[in-house]
Amino acid sequence: MTAHTEQDTDLINVDVAIVGGAMAGATLALGLKGLADFLKRPLKIALIEAHRPNSEHPGFDARSIAIAHGSIFELTKLGLWPKLAHLGTPIENIHISDRGHMGMTELNADSFHLNYLGQVVELERVGQVLFKLLDDADISLYCPNKLASVEAKVDAQLLTLDDGTRIRTSLLVAADGVNSKVREAFKQPLEQVDFGQTALIANVETDKPHDNWAFERFTNTGPLAVLPMSSNQGGGRVSLVWALDPDQAKLLLSIPKPDFLRALQTAFGSRAGQFTSVGERYSYPLLLSYMPRPIYHRTVFIGNAAQTLHPIAGQGFNLGLRDLVSLLEVIKQALQDETQDKPVDLGSAQIAHAYLQSREQDRNSTITNIEFLVRGFSNDHWPLVAGRSLGLRLLSWFPPLKTPVARTAMGWKQFG
């Protein structure tokens, strides 16, 4: 890694500059370095990030995420999962239920001859490992630095950082989240759907081991997800994501912890045992945000900068990972076709449009499916209640119907 903390007076030239060093940006930077090593073709990579990983980092905060089986396969191909595997807690079974109604079903890893359906990781701990890998790699890491301005040139993008550093890049990758400064600088449109929900997140202790079960329970305010986490104690430790009416979320954030645990127990039930303690509680509004066209002149948008999903199916990072895997494949193909007479311009319109085409079907179908799930499972309108209860029951009665559902949840349908 080349660290930059002081102002550089000279213009720095790179092949790829990535703004945003959370999960998507850090993974892409390491993937590009691995690609350069594999092809024995040097790539100058710059990664700009405002914070080192800690609990205050918006991309490496107190949240946990579920990494799908297909995503782990891709992370393994990138050489990253072996470095992260010790942080993962396997999801071996998923219990899906509809509170107050008869619909319920299960997905079990052994039914698909797998050891697990996915793995749960804590973002802050993952961030620390990724930044250690970045520190050891030949990647120019500008941290802590923020993007001050970006100027589009015919043959490059010109970035100016908050310390005055100026970087000229052939390809700019925006991985800077839902409030992307890159997108704002270029005044690119962002579509948003407000679900009128707030996500309350926390880590919770239970009086019995979770035995690697995950739970998704649909309530009239939205889904309530409980994910297994590692624990050094005799009980269980789980990650909670609870979609609520904003006023209800505000109340549950402020009430004493014993009262909160009682409210959670009432909403969830006892399948995970008794909830015995809760850590810090956090919240964020639930919106569906997406760029209709996640490319611009010499610029590609990935991860939450391109789309931010409702957590109902745990697909946010998994969709963002598929963004960067697709971008890596497009760049790899271009570099393999490179000749001395025709060097590759990584910021060319051909590469941007190849990326756009590769992502169109997966992005559109995932976004549509998530919106359908949120609207279908976050209310008590009787036709929808009857339909979703019947659907969950059919999955239990006819196990072969689970296969396409499981393939989508595990990321295999998208990765092929």
PyMOL commands that set and color helices and strands:
alter all, ss='L'
color gray80, all
select helices_A, chain A and resi 23-39+69-77+81-87+109-112+123-136+181-185+246-254+257-268+303-305+311-313+316-336+349-377+382-397+399-409+412-415
alter helices_A, ss='H'
color red, helices_A
select strands_A, chain A and resi 2-3+12-19+45-48+64-68+89-91+93-98+104-108+118-122+140-142+147-152+157-161+166-174+191-206+213-219+222-229+236-244+275-278+282-290+295-296+299-301+307-308
alter strands_A, ss='S'
color yellow, strands_A
deselect
rebuild
show_as cartoon
